[in-house]
Amino acid sequence: MLIDREHEFTVVLSSVDEFEKTFANKGADTGVFFPVNRTVKVGDRAMLRVSLKGHAEPLFLEGRIRWRRVKPGGPKLPAGIFVGLVERERSHLEGLARFLASGRSRAERRKNPRYPVEIPASYGTSKGFYSAEVMNVSKAGAFLRCLGPLLSVGVRFPVKLEVGEKKGAPIQLNAQVAWIDLFEDTKGMGIGFIRGQAEIKEIERIVKIASKEQGARQDADPR
């Protein structure tokens, strides 16, 4: 099912296999055709909102209007718009498919409750590090409110948290983007921590403290 809403287009898929077929990497021709009649300009930016069965959060992929078919050319050639993925998104498709196939996001959210925190942080991109803030955290991941550019779902990157006992000595660990929030007021990324890192012990310590603080607040407010 395809839904058009201005320059945001929603694609609803039933499985990871369908995701891989829909977004098979065909270079500049990688994208989705929407059989809708709408006045848009070729070259306009567009956002693909991909909802996948079994995953709570949608994926957001950046694209552009590649071409339009103003009039139908027959039963199999309806009028519509083709939205192609930008090169940056195409380069991450294979890793994104592996991430979706792992089913990690949904399972870990059930096993690992998140706790509200406010931890200064920064995250690495190809253009350097940008300031951020961890707004909530679990043993498996966190929400990172970002002041810089958002990365694509599935991308791995370094993140630094200012939680060291000594000022100016943040802990650094590797994470992977699970989902993104594009709204200006809450712009950020849901991230999962890569397993097997020694620094995960520090995250577990933070979660333990946050859990105790939340329990204390609940005890103080019996409602």
VENHU-V154659 format. One record per backbone hydrogen bond with DSSP energy under -1.0 kcal/mol. NH is the residue of the N-H (numbers start at 0). CO is the residue of the C=O. E is the energy in kcal/mol with one decimal. If there is no record, write none. Layout:
nh=NH co=CO e=E
nh=NH co=CO e=E
This chain:
nh=2 co=9 e=-2.0
nh=4 co=7 e=-2.4
nh=7 co=4 e=-2.6
nh=8 co=46 e=-3.0
nh=9 co=2 e=-2.8
nh=10 co=48 e=-2.5
nh=11 co=0 e=-1.8
nh=12 co=50 e=-3.1
nh=18 co=14 e=-1.7
nh=19 co=15 e=-2.6
nh=20 co=16 e=-2.1
nh=21 co=17 e=-2.7
nh=22 co=18 e=-2.6
nh=23 co=20 e=-1.0
nh=28 co=25 e=-1.6
nh=29 co=26 e=-1.8
nh=31 co=82 e=-2.2
nh=33 co=80 e=-3.5
nh=35 co=33 e=-2.5
nh=39 co=37 e=-1.1
nh=42 co=64 e=-2.8
nh=43 co=40 e=-2.1
nh=45 co=62 e=-2.7
nh=46 co=6 e=-2.3
nh=47 co=60 e=-3.2
nh=48 co=8 e=-3.5
nh=49 co=58 e=-3.0
nh=50 co=10 e=-2.7
nh=52 co=12 e=-2.0
nh=54 co=51 e=-2.1
nh=58 co=49 e=-2.8
nh=60 co=47 e=-2.6
nh=62 co=45 e=-2.9
nh=63 co=83 e=-2.4
nh=64 co=43 e=-2.5
nh=65 co=81 e=-2.6
nh=66 co=81 e=-1.0
nh=68 co=79 e=-2.8
nh=72 co=76 e=-3.5
nh=76 co=73 e=-1.6
nh=79 co=68 e=-1.8
nh=80 co=33 e=-2.6
nh=81 co=66 e=-2.6
nh=82 co=31 e=-2.7
nh=83 co=63 e=-2.5
nh=84 co=29 e=-2.7
nh=85 co=61 e=-1.9
nh=89 co=85 e=-2.1
nh=90 co=86 e=-2.1
nh=91 co=88 e=-1.2
nh=92 co=89 e=-1.2
nh=95 co=91 e=-2.5
nh=96 co=92 e=-2.4
nh=97 co=93 e=-1.9
nh=98 co=94 e=-2.1
nh=99 co=95 e=-2.4
nh=100 co=96 e=-2.4
nh=101 co=97 e=-1.4
nh=102 co=99 e=-1.0
nh=106 co=102 e=-1.5
nh=107 co=103 e=-2.7
nh=108 co=104 e=-1.7
nh=109 co=105 e=-1.3
nh=110 co=106 e=-1.6
nh=111 co=107 e=-2.4
nh=114 co=136 e=-2.5
nh=116 co=134 e=-2.0
nh=118 co=133 e=-1.9
nh=120 co=131 e=-2.4
nh=121 co=159 e=-1.9
nh=122 co=129 e=-2.1
nh=123 co=157 e=-2.9
nh=124 co=127 e=-1.9
nh=127 co=124 e=-1.5
nh=129 co=122 e=-2.2
nh=131 co=120 e=-2.6
nh=132 co=144 e=-2.0
nh=133 co=118 e=-2.9
nh=134 co=142 e=-2.4
nh=136 co=114 e=-2.2
nh=137 co=140 e=-3.1
nh=141 co=190 e=-1.9
nh=142 co=135 e=-1.8
nh=143 co=188 e=-3.2
nh=144 co=132 e=-3.0
nh=145 co=186 e=-1.7
nh=146 co=130 e=-2.0
nh=153 co=176 e=-2.8
nh=154 co=151 e=-2.0
nh=156 co=174 e=-2.4
nh=158 co=172 e=-2.7
nh=159 co=121 e=-3.1
nh=160 co=170 e=-2.7
nh=161 co=119 e=-2.8
nh=162 co=160 e=-2.0
nh=168 co=165 e=-1.7
nh=170 co=160 e=-2.2
nh=172 co=158 e=-2.3
nh=174 co=156 e=-2.8
nh=175 co=191 e=-2.3
nh=176 co=154 e=-2.4
nh=177 co=189 e=-3.4
nh=178 co=189 e=-1.5
nh=180 co=187 e=-2.9
nh=187 co=180 e=-1.9
nh=188 co=143 e=-2.4
nh=189 co=178 e=-2.7
nh=190 co=141 e=-3.1
nh=191 co=175 e=-2.8
nh=192 co=139 e=-2.9
nh=193 co=173 e=-2.2
nh=199 co=196 e=-1.4
nh=200 co=197 e=-1.5
nh=202 co=198 e=-1.4
nh=203 co=199 e=-2.6
nh=204 co=200 e=-1.7
nh=205 co=201 e=-2.0
nh=206 co=202 e=-2.6
nh=207 co=203 e=-2.2
nh=208 co=204 e=-2.0
nh=209 co=205 e=-2.7
nh=210 co=206 e=-2.6
nh=211 co=207 e=-1.9
nh=212 co=208 e=-2.3
nh=213 co=209 e=-2.3
nh=214 co=210 e=-2.3
nh=215 co=211 e=-2.3
nh=216 co=212 e=-2.0
nh=217 co=213 e=-2.1
nh=218 co=214 e=-2.1
nh=219 co=215 e=-1.8
nh=220 co=216 e=-1.2
